[in-house]
């Protein structure tokens, strides 16, 4: 029942804000796709998103699973502490199993509510941080692997010279540390798990979160993982989102400086260079957003940066490269089309929690008295309905509400069995 990566690509091609000549379409003709993050407990939010996707004429929704949400969904004791004396066992690494379970649920809900335009995405799969002190003290690197890693780093440095100049010229000691990072146990384990999730779940979209890496490593790591997906796993469908510069994480405030003139043009050239080298299908870069905005907090997106960079990407690469806006809860507006995918998380958490809290306050006496009618499914239905309504609001804001009728006409009626597909039942190349 879920959209494949190929189908999601078709939808983004239809939603491109550019004419064939590379001119921006009028804003009234542009749309953005909603990417809604599912949090633990996953079932409530995923069911709400499926309801919203099925409402009216139908709307496309990308349901996102972060690394943390996948671990929580699998019962990772670090995320879901068990009772004292109780141990938790997982048949697989938690992130892989959690992603499988979540994808199965999303597919089931999409089928149950008749929502044919629901896709699964991996969001904020964060690579290990670059920690030179730890790398220097590690003895887990063989010479052959190091020589290959060093060659990859030198190749990226050579490529980056044209767009970055001296910024892409680390000294020899730093270059060696980059090679050590690429052969470290932490990075190798992360890459293995990411590839296993892609292989077992086959999501339509996946984000490689590299914001903690220096630029040269960002180039090398992003290309390395994308090559692993395309040629190691053999998946050429999934849309892979790369990150150029810090877009932030929950509750993190980032310094942001608007660029103009030659500085902005240089930044656009660097982004084009990055996407061309890595083979990314989508891109995230700073535009002044922040994650986890509180009620009333609003951030103005840097429309000028979006227009310049997105136009440079389209003209430089000959295709539409969707921009993924992080921190969509606090966006003062959605720059439709220029933002291809609007990531929203906090908005749904607040809507659901507030609905439950207000219900509890309204019926606290009955709950304390042990009256069953105030303590059953109604409590959770309030959360579910609030999330579904919040998703409809965000779909309308993005301009993709009821886009389903246009998609059926353009892509043909999507015909899928009304049962959840079997996800991750066959061991693959990246299983242990």
C-alpha positions, 0 to 999 in steps of 0.5 A, spaced: 500 500 500 505 504 500 509 508 495 515 506 492 521 510 491 519 510 484 512 513 485 515 518 490 520 521 484 514 521 480 510 525 485 516 530 486 517 531 478 509 533 478 510 538 484 517 541 481 516 549 482 520 550 475 518 550 468 522 546 463 526 552 462 528 553 469 523 559 471 519 558 477 512 557 476 507 562 479 507 561 487 499 559 486 501 553 482 506 550 487 506 545 492 510 542 498 509 535 500 508 534 508 513 529 511 510 528 518 514 524 523 511 519 527 513 518 535 513 513 540 507 510 541 508 510 533 501 507 532 497 513 534 500 518 530 501 513 524 494 512 524 492 519 524 497 520 518 493 515 514 486 518 516 489 525 514 492 522 507 485 518 506 480 524 507 477 528 502 480 527 495 486 524 498 493 527 499 500 525 499 504 524 506 511 522 507 511 518 514 518 519 517 521 515 522 527 517 525 533 513 528 530 514 535 523 513 533 525 506 530 529 504 536 523 506 541 519 502 536 523 496 537 523 497 545 530 499 546 531 499 553 535 506 553 528 509 550 523 505 553 526 503 560 523 496 563 521 495 570 526 493 575 529 486 574 526 485 567 530 485 561 528 486 553 531 482 548 531 484 540 532 479 535 535 484 531 539 491 532 533 495 535 534 500 529 533 495 524 527 491 527 524 498 529 524 500 522 521 494 520 515 494 525 513 501 523 513 500 516 509 494 517 504 498 521 504 504 516 502 500 510 497 496 514 493 503 516 494 506 509 490 500 507 485 500 512 483 507 510 484 507 503 490 512 503 494 510 496 499 516 497 503 514 503 510 513 503 515 511 508 522 515 510 528 515 514 529 521 518 535 524 521 539 517 521 545 521 524 552 519 522 557 518 528 560 524 530 568 526 528 572 525 534 579 526 533 582 524 540 578 517 540 580 516 533 587 517 534 587 512 540 583 507 536 587 500 534 581 497 530 584 499 523 587 495 518 592 498 513 588 496 506 582 499 509 586 505 511 589 506 504 582 505 500 579 510 505 585 515 504 584 515 497 577 516 497 578 523 501 584 525 496 579 524 491 573 528 494 579 534 496 581 534 488 574 535 486 572 540 491 577 545 489 574 548 484 568 550 488 571 551 495 578 553 494 583 552 500 577 550 504 578 543 501 585 543 503 586 539 510 593 538 512 596 531 512 594 529 519 587 531 518 587 527 512 589 521 516 584 522 521 578 523 516 581 516 513 581 513 520 574 515 521 571 512 515 574 505 518 572 506 525 567 501 528 562 506 529 562 509 522 562 502 519 556 499 524 552 505 522 553 504 515 551 497 516 545 498 520 543 504 515 544 499 509 540 494 512 534 498 514 534 500 507 534 493 504 529 490 509 524 496 509 525 499 502 523 506 504 521 511 499 526 516 502 532 516 506 536 522 510 543 521 511 544 526 517 552 529 517 551 535 520 556 534 525 562 532 520 567 537 516 565 539 509 570 534 506 568 528 510 561 530 508 562 529 501 566 523 502 561 519 507 555 522 503 557 519 497 560 512 500 553 511 503 549 513 497 554 508 493 552 503 498 545 503 497 545 504 490 550 498 488 551 494 495 544 494 496 542 495 489 536 500 491 536 505 485 529 507 487 529 510 494 530 518 494 536 519 498 537 526 502 543 529 503 545 535 508 550 540 507 551 545 513 547 544 519 540 544 520 539 543 527 536 538 532 531 538 537 531 544 541 537 547 538 538 554 536 543 555 530 546 562 528 544 564 521 547 569 517 543 571 510 548 571 504 547 576 498 551 577 492 557 573 490 557 570 497 550 567 496 552 565 489 558 561 491 554 558 496 549 555 491 555 553 487 558 549 493 551 546 494 551 544 486 558 541 487 556 537 493 549 534 490 553 532 483 559 529 487 554 525 492 549 523 487 544 525 492 536 526 490 534 531 495 538 536 499 537 540 506 541 546 507 540 552 512 535 557 511 534 560 518 529 554 521 530 551 528 527 544 530 522 544 536 519 551 536 514 552 541 507 555 541 508 562 538 515 561 535 516 563 528 522 563 523 522 566 517 525 562 511 530 565 507 526 565 501 532 569 497 537 563 498 532 558 496 530 561 490 538 562 488 540 555 490 534 551 488 534 554 481 542 553 481 541 546 482 535 545 477 539 549 471 546 545 473 544 538 474 538 538 469 533 536 474 529 538 480 532 536 487 527 537 492 529 541 498 527 538 505 525 543 510 527 541 517 524 545 523 517 545 519 513 547 526 516 554 527 516 556 519 512 563 519 510 560 512 511 554 507 515 557 501 511 552 496 515 548 491 522 551 493 521 547 499 519 540 496 518 536 503 516 540 509 518 536 515 514 537 521 514 533 528 513 538 534 506 540 531 503 533 532 506 532 539 503 538 542 497 537 538 496 530 541 499 532 548 494 538 549 488 534 547 489 529 552 491 534 557 485 538 556 481 531 556 484 529 563 483 536 566 475 536 564 474 529 567 479 529 572 474 527 578 471 521 574 478 519 572 480 519 580 474 516 582 475 510 577 469 511 572 471 507 566 468 511 561 473 516 562 479 512 562 478 507 556 479 508 549 476 515 549 483 518 552 487 515 546 482 517 541 483 524 543 490 524 541 489 520 535 483 525 532 488 531 534 494 529 530 489 527 524 486 534 524 493 537 525 496 533 519 490 536 515 492 543 517 499 542 515 497 539 508 493 545 507 498 550 509 503 546 504 498 546 498 498 539 497 491 537 501 486 533 496 492 533 491 490 525 490 485 527 485 491 530 480 495 524 482 490 519 480 489 523 473 497 524 472 500 517 475 494 513 474 489 509 479 494 506 484 492 499 485 495 495 491 492 490 495 488 492 501 493 488 506 500 490 509 506 487 505 510 483 508 516 487 510 523 484 512 522 477 512 528 475 507 535 476 510 539 480 505 546 481 504 547 486 510 544 481 515 549 478 520 
